[in-house]
Amino acid sequence: MLIMATMLLLMLCISAGSDSQPWGYTAENKALEFGAVPAGNYVTQVYYDPGLVGILFQLARTFLHVVQPNPFPQELIIEVIKQNYQHVLQQYQEIIYYEIGFIICAALGIVFILLMPILGLCFCMCRCCDNCGGELHQRQKKNTDCRRSCFATSLLLVTVLITAGTLCMFAANQNLTNQIKGVKKLVNNNFQDLHTLLDQAPTQIKYIIHQYDTTKNSAFSDLNNIDRVLGGKVKARFAKDVIPALDACFHMAKAIRVSKEALENVIVSKRTLEKATSNLQGNLSAVRIDLGNTLNDAACKAPGTVDQCDDIRASLDTISINANFSQLDNVDSELAKVNDVLKTDFEDLIQKGHASFNKTPEIIESETKAVSADVKKVLNDVGNMVSDFSKKPAIDDVINTSTAYLNQGQRYFLEYLPYLEKYDFYRWLGGIALCCSVVLILTFNYLGLLCGSCGFDKHASPTTRGCVSNTGGTLLLAGVGVSFIFSWLLMLVVVVTFLAGGNVERLSCQSFKDKSLFKLLDTPYLLNSQWKNFLSGYLFSDYNVNLTFDLNLTFQSVYSKCRRNEGVYSAFQLQHVFNINDVNFNAYTANVTDKFSNVEVNFSSIIILEEEAKIGLRDFTDTGIDKINFAAYFNEIKKNVTKVDLGVFANDLVAKANSLPAGALANALRGYANNIREIYRQQVIPLEVGMSTLNHSIGSLQNIAAGLKVKVEGIITAVESAQYLIHHNGTEIVKKEIYHFMKNLIGYFTEYLEWAEDVMNNEVAICKPVANVVDTVDMILCGFIVDSLNGFWFSLGCCTIFLIPSIIIAVKLAKFYRRMDTEDVYDDALPYDTLTRFPRASAPPKHSGW
């Protein structure tokens, strides 16, 4: 009933998604966090460690395996279950073959039971006739002491073995009682776990149902942010073409501004350089004329000065400008055209293009607003449908009914447990009584050995042995008598418990360990001729399931899966009734898919770049900056300002002045050198800076002008291609992104269903308590009862078997301890002549007090 309750509870939940098909693709959405399913706390620990007495149990099992090593008789038991007794009787040979070990052992035990009382009676009658050791006369032999010692040692060894067996009997008897005391807690724990299974299952199922909200909220989040989720992806797809085109426009607009600045710098630099070179030319001409006049002085004709003056005179032509900037082309017209182009505000037009492009998500949100509302309504409807199943009254009915059955079972258990404990007490008393009967024999043996050994006097003759020694012999004979009285009763107990415990061990316990019992129960059509598998038919006969072909639910599979902590859904194969993989929302998603498929988005309002900007870009190519004679500029710029380095010329002039005799000529030359240095510092160096500025501006213009028409046409083509993509291919791109968007939405539910299936198989209603119940039954029946019973009869049987040598040895040894009535005496004085002398019996001397 417990299994049926749990199964029905799960079915009511899972049926929420029946009659549908799974989607055939994997969602690309982010992973959802469903959290951990509330887990039940199972307290049953099925573990049994008998301790040292387990060695005894293992010996008993080994003995049973030797006695009955045959495999599990599955075919015979099947015939018995099917009540084909006539067929079973016809197979008596197989039954005998299987039970031959038990039959032989039982036959030997019965022989023992029958013979021991008869042998005891005959033995007593024989001794009464002074036979069988009953005659109180002992012949003297050379090895008398050796024989007495051997008998005493042997009897002590046998008695110790019987003592060990008796201790094992006590241990096995007490072990069963001790384990029975723990049965109440163990069984109550199993009932508690079963209650936990029933109580926790609805909570777990409600948790799974409530996690639909997580899925729905994720879908709602995407729908509420469709401008970011869907619109962002469409925008990102457009941006691959739009952003590079607008960036190229922005860089070209920047280049136009740079070209204007460069043209202005060129014009200013050219004018500055023309004026500066003109002034420099005037100053250099004056210096050259003055220096030439000085060199025409009579002082230059003096000896030692002529060569120096001639050298200076020959270099006067180098004091002149080298660059001529007046011959370079003017760029005023190009600057005027560029200024006309810059009347178009490219930056503003580009920003408008960006703003128009950035409205893509808003446009998509506006166009899909109605569809989003419809999808939200569908999601709410699905949520209401799922929630309705958790509110079915049948779930509470199943839980209440199952709980009532469990409570009734637990009540019956608690009601009959005292009887079990009471009868176990009686059994314990019977075991103690059997142990005490053996202890009584052991007591006689130990006391007989103690008195006989301590009171024996080797110097005393058999007729003069002491009272203690005689008491020892009497106690040994008393032990023999008790052994004859109880041994057959002990063997009767051994045979009965051996047949019961041994067969239960081999047929039930061993078959459970090697799974033969499960194979028997899973035999097709065994327990019900209409059901191939009994468990399948019992659980699913009321459902439209083909029990012959579709379902193969076996006891072994259920037990194995429950042992592995799988859920009831997986263990009992509930997918054959309600398959989670069939759960989907096709009835709802079809309408949503159609609505999304019919979405048409109009992007005509998105203008990437106004026509005005395109005209301005084309006008820029007509400004003529690409026709400037950049080579002429660079040629003039590369020239030195003067034909000679004025600094070097001045230094050379000073050196020559120093080589002349001191006088007015040398001083005049030094003065000209200083003037030349001043001209270099004040005029040449600034000219070089201006030439560098001109070089930079011309270089910038050359870079901008290089391939200008191709660049501008490429930019305009890129802009028009991006515009064409948005206006003509935008709808197709939107449809593709809508497909992925829908795929993500559906992916949330696919992930939810996969998660639900996984937790249903492995976390919801974990059927470990079901396996624990089976293990508990096995532990109580086989571990507690059968092992203890087998250990008890095994120990008792060993003790009983060893009573036979104990009886024989005790009878032999008693004659060495008891006082004899007669003894052997010799008439002559030749003590060692045993060939011609014959002993005769002699009565012991009479003493007072005998």
C-alpha positions in Angstrom: 0.0 0.0 0.0 2.9 2.3 0.8 4.4 1.8 -2.7 1.0 2.3 -4.3 0.4 5.5 -2.4 3.8 7.0 -3.3 3.3 5.9 -7.0 -0.1 7.5 -7.3 1.1 10.7 -5.7 3.8 11.0 -8.2 1.5 10.2 -11.1 -0.9 13.0 -10.1 2.0 15.4 -10.3 3.6 14.2 -13.5 0.4 14.0 -15.4 0.5 17.8 -15.6 2.5 17.6 -18.8 1.1 14.5 -20.6 0.1 14.4 -24.3 3.0 16.5 -25.7 6.3 16.1 -27.4 9.8 17.4 -26.5 11.6 20.0 -28.5 14.4 18.7 -30.7 17.0 21.4 -30.0 19.0 22.6 -27.1 18.3 26.0 -25.6 21.0 28.6 -25.5 19.7 30.4 -22.4 21.5 30.7 -19.1 21.3 27.9 -16.6 18.4 28.2 -14.2 19.0 27.8 -10.4 16.2 25.5 -9.1 17.9 24.9 -5.8 17.9 21.6 -3.8 14.8 19.5 -3.4 13.8 19.2 0.3 15.3 15.8 1.4 13.8 13.4 3.9 16.0 12.4 6.9 16.0 8.6 7.0 17.2 7.2 10.4 17.3 3.5 9.8 20.8 2.0 9.8 20.7 -1.6 8.6 24.0 -2.9 10.0 24.6 -5.9 12.1 27.9 -6.9 13.6 27.6 -10.0 15.9 31.1 -9.6 17.2 33.2 -12.6 18.2 30.1 -14.9 18.1 30.1 -14.2 14.3 32.9 -16.7 14.0 30.6 -19.4 15.4 27.9 -18.4 12.9 30.3 -18.6 10.1 31.4 -22.1 11.2 27.8 -23.1 11.2 27.2 -21.7 7.7 30.3 -23.4 6.4 29.1 -26.7 7.9 25.7 -26.3 6.2 27.4 -25.5 2.9 29.4 -28.8 3.2 26.2 -30.7 4.2 24.1 -29.1 1.4 26.3 -27.6 -1.4 23.6 -27.9 -4.1 22.3 -24.8 -5.9 18.9 -23.2 -5.1 16.1 -25.6 -6.3 14.2 -23.0 -8.2 12.3 -25.4 -10.4 11.0 -27.5 -7.5 9.9 -24.4 -5.5 8.1 -23.1 -8.6 6.1 -26.3 -8.8 5.3 -26.1 -5.1 4.1 -22.5 -5.5 2.0 -23.5 -8.4 0.6 -26.3 -6.2 1.6 -29.0 -8.7 2.2 -31.4 -5.8 1.8 -34.5 -8.0 4.6 -33.3 -10.3 6.7 -32.5 -7.2 6.2 -36.0 -5.8 7.3 -37.4 -9.2 10.5 -35.5 -8.7 11.3 -37.1 -5.3 14.7 -38.1 -6.5 15.6 -34.5 -7.0 14.2 -33.6 -3.6 16.3 -36.4 -2.0 19.3 -35.3 -3.9 18.9 -31.8 -2.7 18.3 -32.8 0.9 20.6 -35.8 1.0 23.0 -34.0 3.3 20.3 -33.1 5.8 18.8 -36.6 5.5 22.1 -38.3 6.3 22.8 -36.0 9.3 19.3 -36.3 10.5 19.5 -40.1 10.2 22.7 -40.2 12.2 21.1 -38.0 14.8 18.0 -40.3 15.0 20.3 -43.3 15.4 22.0 -41.5 18.2 18.7 -40.7 19.8 17.5 -44.3 19.6 20.8 -46.0 20.6 21.9 -43.8 23.5 19.1 -44.8 25.8 19.4 -48.4 24.8 23.1 -48.4 25.2 22.8 -46.6 28.6 20.3 -49.3 29.8 22.5 -52.1 28.6 25.5 -50.5 30.1 23.8 -50.2 33.5 22.6 -53.8 33.4 26.0 -55.0 32.4 27.7 -53.2 35.3 25.2 -54.6 37.7 26.4 -58.0 36.6 30.0 -57.0 37.5 30.8 -56.7 33.8 31.6 -53.7 31.6 33.9 -52.4 34.4 31.4 -53.0 37.1 33.6 -55.5 39.0 35.6 -53.7 41.7 38.8 -55.5 40.9 41.8 -54.0 39.1 44.6 -56.0 37.6 48.1 -54.5 38.2 50.1 -53.8 35.1 53.4 -52.1 34.4 51.7 -49.2 32.4 49.0 -48.5 34.9 50.3 -45.0 35.7 50.7 -44.2 32.0 47.2 -45.4 31.1 45.7 -43.4 34.0 47.5 -40.2 32.9 46.5 -40.7 29.3 42.8 -41.2 30.3 42.9 -38.2 32.6 44.5 -36.0 29.9 42.1 -37.2 27.2 39.1 -36.6 29.4 40.3 -33.2 30.4 40.8 -32.3 26.7 37.3 -33.6 25.8 35.8 -31.8 28.7 37.5 -28.5 27.7 36.1 -28.9 24.2 32.6 -29.5 25.6 33.1 -26.5 27.8 34.0 -24.4 24.7 30.9 -25.6 23.0 28.8 -24.8 26.0 30.1 -21.3 26.1 29.2 -20.9 22.4 25.7 -22.2 23.3 25.4 -19.5 26.0 26.7 -16.9 23.6 24.3 -17.9 20.7 21.4 -18.1 23.1 22.1 -14.7 24.7 22.8 -13.1 21.3 19.3 -13.8 20.0 17.8 -12.4 23.2 20.0 -9.3 23.0 19.1 -8.7 19.3 15.4 -9.2 19.9 15.6 -6.4 22.4 16.7 -4.1 19.6 14.0 -5.2 17.2 11.5 -2.6 18.5 13.8 0.3 17.8 14.9 -1.1 14.4 11.3 -1.7 13.2 10.1 1.6 14.6 12.9 3.3 12.6 11.7 1.6 9.5 8.1 2.8 10.1 9.4 6.3 10.8 11.3 6.3 7.5 8.2 5.1 5.6 6.2 7.9 7.2 9.0 10.3 6.2 8.7 9.0 2.6 5.0 9.6 2.6 5.1 12.9 4.4 8.0 14.3 2.4 6.9 13.2 -1.1 4.0 15.8 -1.4 6.4 18.6 -0.2 9.0 17.5 -2.7 6.4 17.4 -5.5 5.1 20.9 -4.5 8.6 22.1 -4.5 9.1 20.9 -8.1 5.8 22.5 -9.1 6.7 25.8 -7.5 10.0 25.8 -9.3 7.9 26.4 -12.5 7.8 30.0 -11.1 11.6 30.1 -11.5 11.1 29.1 -15.2 8.2 31.5 -15.7 10.1 34.4 -14.0 13.1 33.9 -16.3 10.8 33.9 -19.3 9.0 37.0 -18.0 12.4 38.7 -17.5 13.3 38.1 -21.1 9.9 39.4 -22.3 10.0 42.5 -20.1 13.5 43.2 -21.4 12.8 42.2 -24.9 14.3 45.5 -26.1 17.6 44.5 -24.5 17.4 40.7 -25.1 16.0 40.6 -28.6 16.5 44.2 -29.7 20.1 44.1 -28.4 20.9 41.0 -30.5 19.3 42.6 -33.6 21.2 45.8 -32.9 24.4 43.9 -32.4 23.8 42.2 -35.8 23.3 45.6 -37.5 26.2 47.1 -35.7 28.6 44.8 -37.5 27.9 46.9 -40.6 26.6 50.2 -39.2 29.3 51.0 -36.6 32.3 50.6 -39.0 30.5 52.8 -41.6 29.7 55.6 -39.1 33.2 55.4 -37.6 34.7 55.7 -41.1 32.4 58.8 -41.6 33.5 60.2 -38.3 37.2 59.7 -39.1 36.7 61.4 -42.6 35.0 64.3 -40.9 37.9 64.6 -38.6 40.2 64.4 -41.6 38.4 67.3 -43.2 38.9 69.5 -40.1 42.6 68.4 -40.1 43.0 69.3 -43.8 41.5 72.8 -43.1 44.0 73.3 -40.3 46.8 72.0 -42.4 45.9 74.3 -45.3 45.8 77.3 -43.0 49.2 76.4 -41.6 50.6 76.0 -45.1 49.4 79.4 -46.1 50.6 81.1 -43.0 53.9 79.2 -43.0 54.5 80.0 -46.7 53.9 83.7 -46.2 56.1 83.8 -43.1 58.9 82.0 -44.8 58.7 84.2 -47.9 59.0 87.4 -45.7 61.7 85.9 -43.5 63.8 84.7 -46.5 63.5 88.2 -48.0 64.8 89.9 -44.8 67.5 87.3 -44.5 68.6 87.8 -48.0 68.9 91.6 -47.4 71.0 91.1 -44.3 73.2 88.6 -45.9 73.8 90.8 -48.9 74.8 93.7 -46.6 77.2 91.5 -44.7 78.6 90.2 -48.0 79.2 93.7 -49.4 80.7 95.0 -46.2 83.0 92.1 -45.9 84.0 92.4 -49.6 84.9 96.1 -49.1 87.0 95.2 -46.1 88.9 92.6 -48.0 89.7 95.3 -50.6 91.6 97.2 -48.0 95.4 97.6 -48.3 95.9 95.5 -45.3 94.9 92.4 -47.2 97.9 93.0 -49.6 100.4 92.8 -46.8 102.7 89.8 -46.8 101.1 86.8 -45.0 97.5 88.1 -45.4 97.0 87.8 -49.1 96.1 84.0 -49.0 93.7 84.4 -46.2 91.9 87.3 -47.8 91.7 85.5 -51.1 90.1 82.5 -49.4 87.5 84.6 -47.7 86.8 86.6 -50.9 86.2 83.3 -52.8 83.6 82.1 -50.2 81.6 85.4 -50.2 79.1 84.0 -52.8 78.0 81.3 -50.3 76.6 83.9 -48.0 73.2 83.8 -49.6 69.8 82.1 -49.2 69.3 78.6 -50.6 65.4 78.1 -50.4 62.9 80.0 -52.4 59.3 79.7 -51.1 57.8 82.3 -53.3 57.8 79.9 -56.3 55.5 77.4 -54.5 51.8 77.1 -55.4 49.3 78.9 -53.3 46.5 76.8 -51.6 44.1 79.6 -50.9 41.5 78.2 -53.3 41.7 74.7 -51.8 41.2 76.2 -48.3 38.2 78.1 -49.5 36.6 74.9 -50.9 37.3 73.0 -47.7 35.7 75.8 -45.7 32.7 75.4 -47.9 32.6 71.7 -47.2 32.8 72.3 -43.5 29.6 74.3 -43.6 28.1 70.8 -43.4 28.0 69.7 -39.7 29.3 66.2 -40.2 29.5 65.4 -36.4 25.9 66.3 -35.8 24.7 64.3 -38.8 26.8 61.3 -37.6 25.4 61.6 -34.1 21.9 61.7 -35.6 22.8 58.4 -37.4 23.9 56.8 -34.2 20.8 58.0 -32.4 18.6 56.6 -35.1 20.5 53.3 -35.0 20.2 53.1 -31.3 16.4 53.2 -31.5 16.5 49.6 -32.9 15.6 48.0 -29.5 12.8 50.5 -29.0 11.3 49.7 -32.4 11.5 46.0 -31.7 9.9 46.4 -28.3 7.1 48.4 -29.8 6.5 45.9 -32.6 6.5 42.9 -30.2 4.5 44.4 -27.3 1.3 42.6 -28.2 3.0 39.3 -28.7 4.8 39.6 -25.4 1.5 40.1 -23.6 0.1 37.0 -25.3 3.1 34.9 -24.3 2.8 36.1 -20.7 -0.8 35.1 -20.7 0.1 31.6 -22.0 2.8 31.2 -19.3 0.3 32.2 -16.6 -2.2 29.6 -18.0 0.5 26.9 -17.9 1.4 27.9 -14.3 -2.3 27.7 -13.3 -2.6 24.3 -14.9 0.5 22.9 -13.1 -0.7 24.4 -9.8 -4.1 22.7 -10.1 -2.5 19.3 -10.0 -0.9 19.9 -6.7 -4.3 20.8 -5.3 -6.0 17.5 -6.2 -7.8 16.0 -3.2 -6.7 12.5 -4.3 -3.2 13.3 -3.2 -4.3 13.9 0.4 -6.5 10.8 0.2 -3.6 8.6 -0.9 -1.4 10.1 1.8 -4.0 9.7 4.5 -4.9 6.1 3.5 -1.2 5.1 3.3 -0.5 6.7 6.7 -3.4 4.9 8.2 -2.1 1.5 6.9 1.3 2.3 8.3 -0.1 3.3 11.7 -2.2 0.1 11.8 0.9 -2.0 10.9 2.9 -0.2 13.6 0.1 -0.6 16.1 0.0 -4.4 15.4 3.7 -4.6 15.7 3.7 -2.9 19.1 0.8 -5.0 20.2 2.4 -8.3 19.4 6.0 -7.3 20.3 5.4 -8.2 24.0 4.4 -11.7 23.0 7.5 -12.0 20.9 9.6 -10.9 23.9 7.6 -13.2 26.2 8.1 -16.3 24.0 11.7 -15.3 23.5 12.1 -15.4 27.2 10.7 -18.9 27.3 13.1 -19.9 24.5 15.9 -18.3 26.4 15.0 -20.4 29.5 14.9 -23.5 27.4 18.3 -22.7 26.0 19.6 -22.1 29.5 18.1 -25.4 30.7 19.9 -27.3 27.8 23.1 -25.5 28.6 22.7 -26.4 32.3 22.3 -30.1 31.5 25.6 -30.0 29.7 27.1 -27.9 32.6 26.0 -30.6 35.0 27.9 -33.2 33.0 30.9 -30.9 32.9 30.7 -30.4 36.6 30.9 -34.1 37.3 33.8 -34.4 34.9 35.7 -31.5 36.4 35.0 -32.5 40.0 35.9 -36.2 39.2 39.2 -35.2 37.6 39.9 -32.8 40.4 39.2 -35.2 43.3 40.7 -38.2 41.5 43.9 -36.4 40.6 44.3 -34.7 44.0 43.3 -37.7 46.1 45.2 -40.3 44.1 48.1 -42.0 46.0 50.4 -44.0 43.8 51.7 -45.9 46.8 48.3 -47.1 47.8 47.0 -50.4 46.5 43.6 -50.4 44.6 41.9 -51.7 47.8 43.4 -49.0 50.0 42.7 -45.9 47.9 41.6 -42.9 49.8 38.1 -41.4 50.1 38.9 -38.4 47.9 40.1 -40.5 45.0 37.2 -42.8 45.4 34.8 -39.8 45.3 36.5 -38.7 42.1 35.8 -42.0 40.4 32.2 -42.0 41.7 31.7 -38.4 40.3 33.0 -39.5 36.9 30.5 -42.4 36.8 27.8 -40.0 37.8 28.7 -37.8 34.9 28.4 -40.9 32.7 25.0 -41.6 34.0 23.8 -38.1 33.4 25.3 -38.2 29.9 23.2 -41.3 29.1 20.1 -39.6 30.5 20.4 -36.2 28.6 22.4 -37.0 25.5 19.5 -38.3 23.5 17.3 -35.4 24.5 20.1 -33.0 23.5 20.5 -34.8 20.2 16.7 -34.6 19.6 16.9 -30.8 20.0 19.9 -30.7 17.7 18.2 -32.6 15.0 15.0 -30.6 15.1 16.8 -27.2 15.1 19.3 -28.4 12.6 16.6 -29.3 10.1 14.7 -26.1 10.7 17.6 -23.6 10.8 19.7 -25.3 8.2 16.9 -25.4 5.5 15.9 -21.8 6.3 19.5 -20.7 5.9 20.0 -22.5 2.6 16.6 -21.9 1.1 16.0 -18.3 2.3 19.0 -16.6 3.7 21.6 -17.9 1.2 19.1 -17.4 -1.8 18.6 -13.8 -0.7 22.3 -13.1 -0.6 23.0 -14.6 -4.1 19.7 -13.1 -5.5 18.2 -16.5 -6.2 15.2 -15.6 -4.2 14.6 -12.5 -6.4 14.9 -14.7 -9.5 12.3 -17.0 -8.1 9.9 -14.2 -7.4 10.5 -12.7 -10.8 9.7 -15.9 -12.6 7.1 -15.0 -15.3 3.5 -15.9 -14.5 4.5 -17.5 -11.2 2.5 -15.6 -8.6 -0.3 -14.8 -11.1 -1.0 -16.6 -14.3 -2.2 -13.4 -16.0 0.8 -11.3 -15.2 4.3 -11.9 -16.6 5.8 -10.0 -13.7 3.8 -10.0 -10.5 5.0 -6.6 -9.4 4.1 -5.0 -12.7 0.6 -6.5 -12.7 0.0 -5.6 -9.0 0.9 -2.0 -9.5 -0.1 -1.2 -13.0 -3.0 -3.6 -13.8 -5.4 -0.7 -13.6 -3.5 1.4 -16.2 -3.3 1.1 -19.9 0.1 -0.6 -19.9 1.0 -3.7 -21.9 2.2 -5.8 -18.9 3.6 -8.5 -21.3 5.9 -6.4 -23.5 6.0 -2.8 -22.3 6.9 -3.3 -18.7 9.5 -5.5 -17.0 9.3 -4.4 -13.4 10.9 -7.0 -11.2 11.5 -7.4 -7.5 15.3 -7.5 -8.0 15.4 -4.3 -10.1 13.2 -2.4 -7.6 15.4 -3.6 -4.7 18.6 -2.8 -6.5 17.5 0.7 -7.4 16.2 1.4 -4.0 19.5 0.3 -2.5 21.2 2.9 -4.8 19.0 5.7 -3.4 17.0 6.2 -6.6 13.5 7.6 -6.5 10.2 5.8 -6.6 9.6 7.1 -10.2 12.8 5.4 -11.5 12.6 2.3 -9.3 9.0 1.5 -10.1 9.4 2.5 -13.8 6.5 5.0 -13.6 7.6 6.4 -17.0 5.4 3.6 -18.5 2.4 5.3 -17.0 3.4 9.0 -17.2 6.6 9.7 -19.1 8.2 13.0 -18.1 9.9 13.0 -21.5 6.5 13.4 -23.1 5.8 16.6 -21.1 5.8 19.7 -23.3 3.7 22.7 -24.1 3.0 22.3 -27.8 -0.7 23.2 -27.4 0.5 26.6 -26.0 3.7 27.2 -27.8 2.2 26.7 -31.3 0.1 29.8 -31.0 3.1 31.8 -29.6 5.3 30.6 -32.4 2.8 31.7 -35.0 2.5 35.1 -33.4 6.2 35.6 -33.3 6.6 34.3 -36.8 4.1 36.9 -38.0 6.0 39.8 -36.5 7.0 42.4 -39.1 9.3 45.2 -37.9 9.6 48.4 -39.9 13.0 50.0 -39.8 12.3 52.7 -42.4 12.7 55.4 -39.7 16.4 54.4 -39.2 18.6 56.6 -41.3 22.3 55.9 -40.9 23.6 59.1 -42.7 21.7 62.0 -44.2 22.1 62.8 -47.9 23.6 66.1 -46.9 26.6 64.4 -45.3 27.1 62.2 -48.4 27.2 65.3 -50.6 29.6 67.0 -48.3 31.9 64.0 -48.5 31.8 64.0 -52.2 32.5 67.8 -52.3 35.5 67.2 -50.2 37.0 65.1 -53.0 36.6 68.1 -55.3 38.5 70.6 -53.2 41.7 69.9 -55.1 43.9 69.1 -52.1 44.9 65.9 -53.9 46.3 68.0 -56.8 48.7 70.1 -54.7 52.3 69.8 -55.9 53.5 68.2 -52.7 56.9 67.3 -54.3 57.8 71.0 -54.9 57.0 71.8 -51.3 59.1 68.9 -50.0 62.0 69.8 -52.3 62.1 73.3 -50.9 61.7 72.1 -47.4 64.5 69.7 -47.7 66.9 72.5 -48.8 69.1 74.4 -46.2 68.1 78.0 -45.5 71.5 79.3 -46.7 74.0 77.9 -49.1 76.5 77.6 -46.3 76.1 76.9 -42.7 76.5 80.4 -41.2 77.7 79.1 -37.9 80.5 77.1 -39.5 81.3 80.1 -41.8 81.5 82.4 -38.8 83.8 80.0 -36.9 86.0 79.6 -40.0 86.2 83.4 -40.3 87.3 83.8 -36.7 90.0 81.1 -37.2 91.4 83.0 -40.2 91.2 86.3 -38.3 93.3 84.7 -35.6 95.9 83.7 -38.1 96.4 87.3 -39.3 98.7 89.7 -37.6 97.0 91.8 -34.9 95.5 94.9 -36.3 92.4 96.4 -37.7 91.8 93.7 -40.3 91.7 90.9 -37.8 89.4 92.8 -35.6 87.1 93.7 -38.5 86.9 90.0 -39.5 86.0 89.1 -35.9 83.2 91.7 -35.9 81.8 90.3 -39.2 81.8 86.8 -37.6 79.8 88.0 -34.7 77.3 89.7 -37.1 76.9 86.4 -39.0 76.3 84.5 -35.8 73.7 87.0 -34.8 71.9 86.6 -38.1 72.0 82.8 -37.8 70.5 83.0 -34.3 67.8 85.5 -35.0 66.8 84.7 -38.5 68.0 81.3 -39.7 66.9 79.2 -36.7 63.3 80.6 -36.8 63.2 79.9 -40.5 64.1 76.3 -39.8 61.3 76.0 -37.3 58.9 77.5 -39.8 60.1 75.0 -42.5 59.5 72.1 -40.0 55.9 73.4 -39.4 55.3 73.6 -43.1 56.7 70.1 -43.6 54.3 68.7 -41.0 51.3 70.5 -42.5 52.1 69.4 -46.0 52.7 65.8 -44.8 49.2 65.8 -43.2 47.6 67.1 -46.4 49.5 64.5 -48.4 48.2 61.6 -46.2 44.6 62.9 -46.4 44.8 63.5 -50.1 46.2 60.0 -50.9 43.5 57.9 -52.5 40.9 60.5 -51.3 38.2 59.7 -53.9 38.6 55.9 -53.3 38.3 56.4 -49.5 35.2 58.6 -49.7 33.5 56.3 -52.2 34.3 53.4 -49.9 32.8 55.1 -46.9 29.6 56.1 -48.8 29.3 52.6 -50.2 29.7 51.1 -46.6 27.0 53.5 -45.3 24.6 52.7 -48.2 25.3 48.9 -47.6 24.4 49.2 -43.9 21.3 51.2 -44.8 20.3 48.6 -47.4 20.8 45.8 -44.8 18.5 47.6 -42.3 15.8 48.5 -44.7 15.7 45.4 -46.9 17.3 42.5 -44.8 16.3 43.8 -41.4 13.1 41.8 -41.2 14.9 38.6 -42.1 17.5 39.2 -39.4 14.8 40.0 -36.9 13.0 36.7 -37.7 16.2 34.8 -37.1 16.8 36.5 -33.8 13.2 35.9 -32.9 13.7 32.3 -33.6 16.7 32.2 -31.2 14.7 34.3 -28.7 11.8 31.7 -28.8 14.4 29.0 -28.6 15.7 30.5 -25.4 12.2 30.8 -24.0 11.5 27.2 -24.8 14.9 26.3 -23.4 13.8 27.4 -20.0 11.0 24.9 -20.0 13.2 22.2 -21.5 15.7 22.8 -18.7 12.9 22.7 -16.2 11.6 19.4 -17.6 15.1 17.8 -17.6 15.6 19.0 -14.1 12.2 17.7 -13.0 13.0 14.3 -14.6 16.4 14.1 -12.9 15.1 14.9 -9.4 12.1 12.7 -9.9 14.4 9.8 -10.7 17.0 10.5 -8.0 15.7 12.9 -5.3 12.0 12.8 -5.0 10.5 10.0 -2.8 13.8 8.2 -2.5 12.8 4.6 -1.9 15.7 3.7 0.3 13.2 2.8 3.1 11.7 0.1 0.9 15.1 -1.5 0.5 15.7 -1.0 4.2 12.5 -2.9 5.1 13.7 -5.9 3.0 17.2 -5.7 4.6 15.7 -5.4 8.0 13.6 -8.5 7.5 16.7 -10.3 6.2 18.7 -9.1 9.2 16.1 -10.1 11.8 15.3 -13.4 10.2 18.7 -14.5 9.1 21.1 -12.4 11.1 19.3 -12.4 14.5 17.2 -15.6 14.5 18.6 -18.1 12.0 22.3 -17.4 12.7 21.7 -17.6 16.5 19.7 -20.8 16.1 22.3 -22.4 13.8 25.1 -21.4 16.2 23.1 -22.9 19.1 22.5 -26.3 17.5 26.0 -26.4 16.1 27.5 -25.8 19.5 25.0 -28.2 21.2 25.6 -30.8 18.5 29.4 -30.6 19.1 28.9 -31.0 22.8 26.6 -34.0 22.4 29.0 -35.7 20.0 31.9 -35.2 22.4 29.8 -36.8 25.2 30.5 -40.2 23.5 34.3 -40.1 24.1 33.6 -38.5 27.4 31.5 -41.5 28.5 34.1 -44.0 27.4 37.1 -42.2 28.9 35.3 -41.4 32.1 34.4 -45.1 32.6 37.9 -46.1 31.9 39.4 -43.5 34.2 36.9 -44.1 37.1 38.4 -47.5 37.8 41.8 -45.9 38.5 40.3 -43.6 41.1 37.7 -45.8 42.8 38.5 -48.1 45.7 38.5 -51.8 44.6 37.1 -54.7 46.6 39.9 -57.1 45.6 43.4 -56.8 44.2 46.1 -59.0 42.7 48.6 -60.7 45.2 51.4 -63.3 44.8 52.4 -66.3 47.1 56.1 -66.6 46.4 58.8 -64.1 47.0 60.0 -63.9 43.4 58.3 -60.7 42.4 59.4 -60.8 38.8 58.6 -64.4 37.9 55.4 -63.9 36.0 55.8 -67.0 33.9 55.3 -69.5 36.7 53.4 -67.4 39.2 49.7 -66.6 39.0 48.0 -63.8 41.0 45.0 -64.4 43.1 42.4 -62.1 44.4 42.8 -60.7 47.9 40.3 -58.7 49.9 41.5 -55.4 51.4 42.2 -55.3 55.1 39.4 -54.2 57.3 39.7 -50.8 59.0 37.5 -49.2 61.5 35.2 -46.7 59.9 35.0 -48.4 56.5 
